[in-house]
Amino acid sequence: MTQPPDFTTNDYPWYGGMPPHEATDTSFQAARAALPHVGPWQYRIWAWTYSRARHGTTDEETADATGCNPNTLHPRRGELEKKLGLIIDSGRRRMTRGNVLAIVWVCVEFADPPTNGHPAERIPEGPLVQTALFEEGNPW
């Protein structure tokens, strides 16, 4: 198992040292209050995603499993993906409770090799995507 970064520090190396926020007093106050919780939430989200191995997880599944509010989950997952490079879009999609397709995230250790670049290029496009999900033998 790859060792995750130290999620216990309150150092936030991006966006000028504060979680993303709008330039308003309330947004700044919320970002300041969130700072001590960034690392623990990153760890919970990373650990849950890692535990799902190749099956992966959607944001909805992660929120359900970790108890993380989606407004907290999305930026922390984005940091794990874009800033830390620990998770990746698997190229697969699963239906949510709202009957829409959601990205299935996996830790990089469990990602399939990319096909012609980004893994999302394996996703069929067009109006038949949802119909294709229910065809027999579909890997999704």
C-alpha positions as CSV (number, residue, x, y, z in Angstrom):
1,M,0.0,0.0,0.0
2,T,1.3,3.4,-0.9
3,Q,1.7,5.7,2.1
4,P,-0.6,8.7,2.0
5,P,0.8,12.2,2.7
6,D,0.7,13.5,6.2
7,F,-2.9,14.6,6.6
8,T,-2.4,15.8,10.2
9,T,-0.8,19.1,9.4
10,N,-2.8,22.3,9.2
11,D,-0.5,23.5,6.4
12,Y,-2.5,24.3,3.3
13,P,-0.1,24.9,0.4
14,W,-2.6,26.1,-2.1
15,Y,-4.7,29.3,-2.7
16,G,-2.5,31.4,-0.5
17,G,-2.7,29.1,2.5
18,M,-6.4,29.0,2.9
19,P,-9.1,26.6,1.5
20,P,-10.9,28.1,-1.5
21,H,-13.2,31.0,-0.7
22,E,-14.8,34.0,-2.2
23,A,-13.5,37.4,-1.2
24,T,-16.3,38.1,1.2
25,D,-16.1,38.3,5.0
26,T,-18.4,35.3,5.5
27,S,-16.6,33.1,3.0
28,F,-13.2,34.0,4.4
29,Q,-14.5,33.2,7.9
30,A,-15.8,29.8,6.7
31,A,-12.5,29.0,5.0
32,R,-10.6,29.9,8.2
33,A,-12.9,27.7,10.2
34,A,-12.4,24.8,7.8
35,L,-8.6,24.9,7.8
36,P,-8.0,22.5,10.8
37,H,-10.5,20.0,9.2
38,V,-9.0,19.9,5.7
39,G,-6.4,17.2,6.5
40,P,-8.7,14.9,8.4
41,W,-11.4,15.1,5.7
42,Q,-8.8,14.5,3.0
43,Y,-7.6,11.4,4.9
44,R,-11.2,10.0,5.4
45,I,-12.0,10.5,1.7
46,W,-8.7,9.0,0.6
47,A,-9.0,6.0,3.0
48,W,-12.6,5.3,1.8
49,T,-11.6,5.5,-1.8
50,Y,-8.6,3.3,-1.2
51,S,-10.8,0.7,0.6
52,R,-13.0,0.5,-2.5
53,A,-10.0,-0.7,-4.5
54,R,-10.8,-1.2,-8.2
55,H,-14.6,-1.0,-7.5
56,G,-14.0,2.7,-6.8
57,T,-16.5,5.2,-5.4
58,T,-18.7,8.1,-6.5
59,D,-19.0,11.3,-4.6
60,E,-22.4,10.3,-3.4
61,E,-21.2,6.9,-2.1
62,T,-18.2,8.7,-0.4
63,A,-20.5,11.2,1.3
64,D,-22.8,8.4,2.5
65,A,-19.9,6.3,3.8
66,T,-17.9,9.1,5.5
67,G,-20.7,11.4,6.6
68,C,-19.0,14.2,4.7
69,N,-21.2,17.0,3.6
70,P,-20.9,17.3,-0.3
71,N,-19.9,20.9,0.1
72,T,-16.9,19.7,2.0
73,L,-16.3,16.6,0.0
74,H,-16.0,18.1,-3.4
75,P,-13.1,20.5,-2.7
76,R,-11.3,17.8,-0.6
77,R,-11.7,15.2,-3.4
78,G,-10.6,17.8,-5.9
79,E,-7.4,18.4,-3.9
80,L,-6.8,14.6,-3.7
81,E,-7.1,14.5,-7.5
82,K,-5.6,17.7,-8.9
83,K,-3.2,18.8,-6.2
84,L,-2.0,15.6,-4.6
85,G,-2.5,13.1,-7.5
86,L,-3.8,10.4,-5.2
87,I,-7.1,9.6,-6.9
88,I,-8.2,9.6,-10.5
89,D,-11.3,9.4,-12.6
90,S,-11.5,5.7,-13.4
91,G,-13.3,6.3,-16.7
92,R,-16.3,4.4,-15.4
93,R,-19.7,5.9,-14.4
94,R,-22.4,4.7,-12.0
95,M,-26.0,5.9,-11.5
96,T,-26.8,8.0,-8.5
97,R,-30.0,8.0,-6.5
98,G,-31.1,10.9,-8.7
99,N,-30.6,8.6,-11.8
100,V,-27.7,10.6,-13.3
101,L,-24.3,9.3,-14.1
102,A,-21.5,10.0,-11.7
103,I,-17.7,9.6,-12.0
104,V,-16.3,6.6,-10.3
105,W,-13.1,7.6,-8.5
106,V,-10.2,5.2,-7.7
107,C,-6.8,5.6,-6.0
108,V,-4.1,5.7,-8.7
109,E,-2.9,2.3,-7.6
110,F,-6.1,0.8,-8.8
111,A,-6.6,2.8,-12.0
112,D,-6.7,1.0,-15.4
113,P,-4.0,2.1,-17.8
114,P,-5.4,5.0,-19.9
115,T,-6.7,4.5,-23.4
116,N,-5.4,7.1,-25.8
117,G,-4.7,9.5,-22.9
118,H,-7.2,10.3,-20.2
119,P,-9.2,7.4,-18.8
120,A,-12.5,9.3,-19.5
121,E,-11.9,8.8,-23.2
122,R,-13.2,5.2,-22.7
123,I,-16.7,6.6,-21.9
124,P,-19.2,6.3,-24.8
125,E,-20.7,9.6,-25.8
126,G,-24.1,10.6,-27.1
127,P,-27.8,10.0,-26.2
128,L,-27.4,6.2,-25.9
129,V,-25.1,6.3,-22.9
130,Q,-27.8,5.7,-20.3
131,T,-29.4,3.0,-22.5
132,A,-26.0,1.4,-22.9
133,L,-25.7,1.1,-19.2
134,F,-28.4,-1.5,-19.0
135,E,-27.3,-3.6,-22.0
136,E,-26.3,-7.2,-21.1
137,G,-22.6,-7.6,-20.5
138,N,-21.9,-3.9,-19.9
139,P,-18.8,-3.6,-17.7
140,W,-20.5,-0.7,-15.8
